[in-house]
Amino acid sequence: LVGASSVSPLYVGIQFGVNETDPSFFLYLGFSFNNGSLPYVGIYDQKGMYIYTFEALGYMLAGRNGVFTLLGLWCSIVSFALMMSVREMGAKKLGELLMGVTHMALIMAFKYGNHTGDLLMPWVALPILFYLMAINRKKEGFFFLGSFLAGVQAAFGLTSRSTEAIRGISFVVFYLIFFF
C-alpha cells in the first residue's frame, strides 16, 4: 500500500497526463495495450514485452486496481519466499522478525513501486528459496526447480530490461560451481 504509489488506493496517484515516472508510464502502457495500441508501433517504451503484458493483464482485470492487485500478489510471493529462505537458513523468530522489518523498509523505500525490478522479484526470490532447500535437504529436485525458475527470470529479464537477466544467469552459474 505504501510503496506502490502509482497504483495504490492510498494515493491520489499520478494521472496518465503526467508520465515523469516509470510506474505511471508502465500503467499507461497497459492502458494503451488494452485499448488497441500495438507495442512499439502505437505506444513505445524501450522495455520488453514482459512489462507490456504484465501491465495490460492487470489493467484488463480492473484498471489500476488490477495492476495493484497483481503487484500485491507478486509482493506476497516475494515475502513468503524470503520468510521461507530465512527459515531454511536456520533463523528463529527474531531472525524472521528482522527479515520482515527489513523487507517492509525496502518496500517503503521504493517511492513509486511498479518498477521493472519489482515485477521480476518473484523470479529472483523463488530460485534462492529452492536452492537453499536443495542444499539443506540434499534433494536434487529442488535444484532443478530453482534452475528452471532462474531460467524463467532470465527470460523475463531479457524481455523486460536486458540487464535484469543477469540475476537468473548468476543463479545457474552458482549451481554449476556448487555442483562441480
Summary of the structure (lengths in Angstrom):
residues: 180
radius of gyration: 17.6
end to end distance: 43.9
largest distance: 54.0
contacts: 584
relative contact order: 0.12
helix: 71%
strand: 1%
